[in-house]
C-alpha cells in the first residue's frame, strides 16, 4: 500500500494505492489520526487505486468517520472500485460512511 496526501479546497485528501489489509492498515489509521490531531476536520479517502480491502480497512474507515463526526467534521470515501464497493455494501458500511462515486463529488 502507498499513501500520499494533498490539500484540495478545504479538504485533506488521502490517496491510497494497492491493498488495504491487516499488514498495513495501521499506517493508514496513523495517517488519518495525525491529520485529526493537527486539527484537520475535512478528510477524503481516495480509493481510486485500491485493488482490495480487508475488514481491517473497514475498521480504519469506521474510526475516521466516528472521530470526525464527533468533532462535527467530514469524512468521505471516494472512487471505490466494484470489489471494494461490494465489501462496503455487504458489511453495511455504505450506510455508516459517506461514500461518493468520484473525488469531484466528494469535494462538493
C-alpha positions in Angstrom: 0.0 0.0 0.0 1.2 3.5 -0.8 -0.3 6.6 0.8 0.1 10.2 -0.4 -1.7 13.4 0.8 -2.8 16.6 -0.9 -4.8 19.6 0.0 -7.8 20.4 -2.3 -10.1 23.2 -1.4 -10.7 22.8 2.4 -10.1 19.1 2.3 -7.2 16.9 3.1 -7.2 14.1 0.5 -5.5 10.9 1.3 -4.7 8.9 -1.9 -4.3 5.2 -1.3 -3.0 2.6 -3.8 -2.6 -1.1 -3.6 -4.2 -3.4 -1.0 -5.5 -2.4 2.4 -5.2 -5.3 4.8 -4.1 -6.2 8.3 -0.4 -5.9 7.5 -0.7 -2.2 6.5 -4.0 -0.7 7.7 -2.2 0.7 10.8 -0.3 3.1 8.6 -3.5 4.4 7.1 -5.0 4.7 10.5 -2.0 6.6 11.7 -2.2 9.0 8.8 -5.9 9.8 9.5 -5.3 10.2 13.2 -2.3 12.5 12.6 -4.5 14.7 10.4 -7.2 14.9 13.0 -4.7 15.6 15.8 -3.4 18.5 13.6 -6.9 20.0 13.6 -8.0 18.8 10.1 -11.7 18.5 10.1 -12.4 17.5 6.4 -10.8 14.3 5.1 -11.4 12.5 1.9 -10.1 9.0 1.4 -9.5 8.5 -2.3 -9.5 4.7 -3.2 -9.1 5.1 -6.9 -6.0 2.9 -7.0 -7.1 0.4 -4.2 -7.5 -3.1 -5.6 -8.7 -4.9 -2.5 -9.6 -4.1 1.1 -10.0 -6.5 4.1 -12.0 -6.0 7.2 -9.1 -4.2 8.8 -9.6 -1.4 6.3 -13.2 -1.2 7.3 -12.2 -0.7 10.9 -10.0 2.3 9.8 -12.9 3.8 7.9 -15.1 3.5 10.9 -12.5 5.1 13.2 -12.0 8.0 10.8 -15.7 8.6 10.4 -16.5 8.4 14.1 -13.6 10.7 15.1 -14.5 13.4 12.6 -18.2 13.2 13.3 -17.6 13.7 17.0 -15.8 16.9 16.0 -18.5 18.0 13.5 -16.1 17.2 10.7 -16.4 15.4 7.4 -15.0 12.0 6.5 -15.7 10.8 2.9 -14.6 7.9 0.9 -14.5 8.1 -2.9 -13.6 6.2 -6.1 -14.1 2.7 -4.7 -13.9 0.0 -7.4 -16.5 -2.7 -7.7 -14.7 -5.1 -5.4 -14.2 -2.6 -2.6 -17.7 -1.2 -3.1 -19.1 -4.7 -2.7 -17.2 -5.1 0.6 -18.5 -1.8 1.8 -22.1 -2.7 0.8 -22.1 -6.2 2.2 -20.7 -5.0 5.5 -23.3 -2.2 5.7 -20.6 0.5 5.7 -22.3 2.3 2.8 -24.9 3.2 5.5 -22.3 4.4 8.0 -19.6 6.1 5.9 -20.2 8.9 3.4 -19.2 7.2 0.1 -19.0 9.2 -3.1 -18.5 8.0 -6.6 -15.8 10.4 -7.6 -13.3 12.8 -6.0 -15.2 15.7 -7.6 -18.4 14.5 -5.9 -16.6 14.2 -2.6 -15.3 17.8 -2.8 -18.9 19.2 -3.1 
